[in-house]
Amino acid sequence: MHITKIELEDIKSHRETTFTFQRGTTAITGENGAGKTTIIEAVAWTLFDLLDYKKDDFVRRGAKKGVARVTFESGLDGREYTIHRDTGTGYYVYDPQLKTRIAEKKEEVTRFLWSHLGVEAGTDLDALFRRAIGVPQGTFTAVFLETPTERKKAFDKLLKVEEYRQGAEKLRETARFIEQKITSVREKIARAEGELARFEIVEEELEKFTGQLNELTETLETTEKEVAEKSESVKKFDDIERKVNELKTAFEKLQNERSRAEFLRGQKENELVQARNAAEKVKAVAEDHQKHTDALGKLKELERERALRENLNLERRKIETSQINVKSEQKRLQENLEKALAAHKEIEKLRPSAAEQETLEKMRDDVIEQLASVREKENQIRSLDGKMNDLRGKFIKNKEQIKEAETKTEAAKDYEFLQKRDSEITRDITRFRAKLEHDEQFQAEVKNGLCPILSQKCLNLKPGETLESFLKNQFTEVRVQISTLETEQKTISDKLRSARDADKFSAMLETLKARETEIADEGKSYKAEKENLLKEIGDFEKIQRDLSNTEAKLKELNNPKARIQILEAETKNEILIREKLSEIEKNIERLESDLRLNAESLEIYKDLDANWKVYSDQRDRTANAHREFLVNEANALSLPEREKAFAAAEDELKTLTENLGKAENEFSSASKDYDRERHQSEKVSLLEAERRLAETRANLGITQKLKAQAEAELNRLAEIRKAMQSEFLEKEKLEKVAETTEFIRETLKKSAPLVAKNYIYYVSLEANQMFREISGNAERTLKWTEDYGIVLEENGYERPFVNLSGGEQMAAALSVRLALLKQLSDVRLAFFDEPTTNMDAARRERLAEQISHITERKTFDQLFVISHDDTFEGYVDNVVSVGGKDEKFN
């Protein structure tokens, strides 16, 4: 594959920039800060999901969103595709030929890139770019200068060596799961053998229940006939009894209705008398009731006039109150006017003192600002003292943790052996418990010393030894073995727990040592900062004396500025006071006019109180007659209705008396044909027969249920016998799977170092060839070692990477990284950011020449060299010069 175009919009220093590229070697040149490295970062972010800082920092200053688009020709199908990514959420693959998006979101885009970059699915694209394709500026040789442990972390991830170890570790859980399944199947087989011992007993119970069921069926038929005969006899007596009871109920109902009718006739008679009396009383007081009603109407009209008069009186009182308030306000305003005139004179006297006060206050503010600065520095010093004390505590604690970690790391050596032995003990305990359970079931089936299988005495017993004692001895031996294994397992578990803890401490040791150095550096920084602050504080006592003198002078002046402000506030109101006094005089005249009009309106109501007394006396005089009329009016009006109700009650009583006589005769006639004693005797006989019938049915149901249970139990035992065969097959299958799983796990564990070794061998061969071409010396041999270090063999001696010159380190690192890229993927492009660092002019020229040869030999399709000098311009196929901001290139 090769990149054909890169488009940047609002990315760092690029507003809207487009770069087009051809196959071969391309030099990207320009001054520092021109945006050369940004091109690599855009490719890394878009194609390899690598960005070493926040997306917001990748956006050009002042812009809301940045966009990067990389167009490349795929080595898979030879077609062009564009990868679009922005700092928002946009991330997709665009097909220019189809003019549509063919993959969206990170997951789909990543799968597309794995395929078209020619790398295995699941490859960490971030690590591939960081370690081989586009190593960040200034870090080209860094990883080879790290410790073997750090190099292993970096390259194991890239070579996927760790995946083999992780696969083997995950299969450990699978092996344990299979072992648990085997144990479970063995337990099921043992339980099934115990259950099948009841097969013959269940068959005998089934035969017994079948006989009982036949007997109960015959008894049920006889009892049902008897119950039918008795039920018919009782039914005839029940019909007669029901008829007698109905007649009796009708007779008693009529008796109750007649009593109710007699009561109702008396009630209606009383109501009629009350209505006649009320009519006579209403007639007697009707005239006085009318006078009372007329008086109430007049008083209501006078009440309305009284309310109007009260409103006028209230209005008069308000006017008088307003006159008092206005005159009081007039007096207050005149006093305030006199004060305002006096304030003008006092302000002129205070002007010189106010100017002196302003000068002193400025001096005081300057001194206070100096004091605040000193106090802030003192607080910073106290804060630094606290931080240094905390660091001392952390340093001591970290030192103790390092010592503890170094002590406990030794215990991690036996972890694998202890884990394996723990699994073996678990399997042995499970096997012995299954055997013990099986033997105990076998012992339960032993009767009279005979073998339950052959039904005869066991021929393998010693003289005088019984089968029961033999089995008992076997149980003792098995239990002793189980107890011994459990004791050992407890010891192993304790050691295994210690080993796990030790393993954790081993991982912590490097971190703790690094933390020790960080704490020491931080303490030195705090100490230097404290010394600088002490120098900046200066003469604190002189500043305090200046502040005291200034405040004493201000106190002596007694704040003339504030007094002027108060007096000026009084003088500002002078015009307003004069306007208000003029308004008050107008209000006084208006209120006197309102008071005269109010007096004229009250003259209309001078006879109101006399008229009120006349009609009040008439109302009180006729009040009793009015109440008597109201009490009896309703009863008097109901007289015609009550006369009709009394007549209806007399008719109803007469009819009920006649019906009662007829019902009494019918009840007496029906009672003569009913024999109550015989009826009760037949009922008792029926209940006894029904009880025996219910008892027989219950026994029949229980027997049927027991028979069904016995049949179901026989069927279940048959299914168990059938299932037990499947369990035996399942056990054999699981044992084979366990054996295969363990084989795969061991193979994966052994494969990890072999895969790494194989990669190292071929990468080393390729890197050596490239290094010889770059250096121009075929007598030196470059080796990539098994700890991922670089060694240069020369004249029979090996020089480690750290002892190489800067130029040699750069050439060696370049060779190894390109060889890695060639071995791990089909990606045939690479970026070199300032690769000539630490090289002299001759080596820069040779490196430039050899990089150009790489594409000439078709080893790589496309190489990008980013440099601020012109070394590469004579050796590359294309040159792109990056200038200032907001330029557009093609």
Buried (B, 14 or more C-beta within 10 A) or exposed (E): BBBBBBBBBBBBBBBBBBBBBEBBBBBBBBEEEBBBBBBBBBBBBBBBBBBEEEBEEBBBEEEEEBBBBBBBBBBEEEEBBBBBBBBEEEBBBBBEEEEEEEBEEEEBBBEBBBEBBBBEEEBBBBBBBBBBBBBBBEEBBEBBBBEEEBBBBBBBBBBBBBBBBEBBEEBBEBBBEBBEBBBBBBBBBBBBBBBBBEBEEBEEBBEEBEEBBEEBEEBBEEBEEBBEEBBEBBEEBBEBEEEBEEBBEBBEEBBEBBEEBBEBBEEBBEBBEBBEEBBEBBEEBEEBBBBBEEBBEBBEEBEEBBEEBEEBEEBBEEBEEBBEEBEEBBEEBEEBBEBBEEBEEBBEEBEEBBEEBEEBBEBBEEBBEBBEBBEEBBEBBEEBEEBBEEBEEBBEEBEEBBEBBBEBBEBBEBBEEBBEBBEEBBBBBBBBBBBBBBBBBBBEEBEEBBBBEEEEEBEEEEEEEEBEEBBEEBBEEBEEBBEEBEEBBEEBEEBBEBBBEBBEBBEBBEEBEEBBEEBEEBBEEBEEEBEEBEEEEEEEEEBEEBBEEBBEBBEEBEBBBEBBEEBEEBBEBBEEBEEBBEEBEEBEEEBEEBBEEBEEBBEEBEEEEEBBEEBBEBBEEBEEBBEBBEEBBEBBEBBEEBBEBBEEBEEBBEEBEEBBEEBEEEBEEBEEEBEEEEBEBBBEBBEEBBEBBEEBBEBBEEBBEBBEBBBEBBEEBEEBBEBBEEBEEBBEEBBEBBEEBBEBBEEBBEBBEEBBEEBBEBBBBBBBBBBBBBBEEEEBBBBBBBEBBBBBBEEEEEBEBEEBEEBBBBBBBBBBBBBBBBBBBEBBBBBBBBBBBBBEEEBBBBBBBBBBBBBEEEBBBBBBBBBBEEBBBEBBBBBBBBEEEEBEBE
